[in-house]
Amino acid sequence: MQTILGAGGIIGNELARILPTYTKTVRLAGRNPKPVLGDEDLVKCDLTDIETTMTAVENSDVVYLTAGLKYDYEVWKDTWPKIMTNAINACKRHRAKLVFFDNVYLYGRVDGWMNESTPVNPVSRKGEIRAKIAEQLLKEAASGNIKALIARSADFYGPGADSSVAKILVFDKLLNNKRASWLGNDETFHSFTYTPDAAKSTARLGNTPDAYNQVWHLPTHRNALTGAEFIEYSAGLVNADPDYRVIKKWMAKLAGIFDPLVKETVEMMYQYEYDYLFDSTKFETAFFKPVSYEDGIAGCLGK
């Protein structure tokens, strides 16, 4: 049996569709788990509670931690350390392997390509939290206390990524004949990981014994686009006006006075102000290549 802790999110749902390729039983664990294919084992679980986390992990061979939290620093500061500690302890107790689905916040601003050897240098409060929990997991793995791996992704785009920048600011706007937007700087390059690729590769890693006790960048096409190119290509597919506006950091700060979610994004704006380049050569060499941006964007727009 393989278990998804924090089921119900973008990657959790995609994983639930893929894991039957590798296991007879898929367990979905979360506060209110709902079936994806219809035959999963559903377990109610509060990941901040060790007892329900233990129950969720029991009898599992591989556990995928894909939890998503409210985008709020105070929530992250209080909750992420508890979740990681409980997941580690539950997997140690039940001798399950742990796959942590991670992001790139811990790298901070990187001049050049991000890869698995990029130094940890967070420049945001959220990045500091992600750095601590990633370090905690890797130390446990290095000590031989648990078999674990980190599957790290760039920003999302693709089916189910309803809260992504690409969908909210570009795809939805163009499909509704509205003016698209971009964050920070429309002339910098920005890598995006296609959600089906992210889930497919995470499942593959979880079921590859030699992949454990290391970090993997999930397959992300190397030909990253600038914001201007991303919008222009998307607009062309749906015959929409390619005109757009750029949301600068000062604008986000101003809007954040009235919108708590926008306020939380301000410290992450550096990811759009400078080149954000994600290298997945290690994974691609060992397993498979990612979907191209042309095909991925076309899929998002129903083309």
TAFENHU-V461491 format. One line per field, one symbol per residue. ss: DSSP state (h for helix, s for strand, l for the rest). psi: psi as a letter, one per 40 degrees, with the letter a starting at -180 (. if undefined). burial: 1 if it has 9 or more other ideal C-beta (glycine too) atoms within 8 Angstrom, else 0. Layout:
ss->???
psi->???
burial->???
This chain:
ss->lssssllllhhhhhhhhhhhhllllsssssllllllllllsssslllllhhhhhhhhllllsssslllllllhhhhhhhhhhhhhhhhhhhhhhllssssssllhhhlllllssllllllllllhhhhhhhhhhhhhhhhhhlllllsssssllssslllllllhhhhhhhhhhhllllsssslllllsslssshhhhhhhhhhhhllhhhlllssslllllllsshhhhhhhhhhhllllllsssslhhhhhhhhlllhhhhhhhhhlhhhhllsssllhhhhhhllllllhhhhhhhhlll
psi->ihhhhfieaddddddddddedeidhhhhhadghiideeeihhhhhheehdddddddeheidhhhhfihihghdddddddddddddddddddddefiihhhhiaededahhgahhaeehihgieiddddddddddddddddddeeeihiihhhiaiiiahegdeidddddcddddeffihiiiicheeiihihhhddddddddddddfhdeeifiihhihhhdgiiidddddddddddefiheiiihhidddddddedehdddddedeedddedihghhhfddddddciiiiiddddddddef.
burial->111111111111111111110110011111001011100101111010100111111001011111101001101110111111111111110101111111011111010001110001010101111111111111011000010111111111110010011111111111100001111111011111111111111111110000110001111110011111011111101101010101101001101100000111110111111101111101110000011010011111100
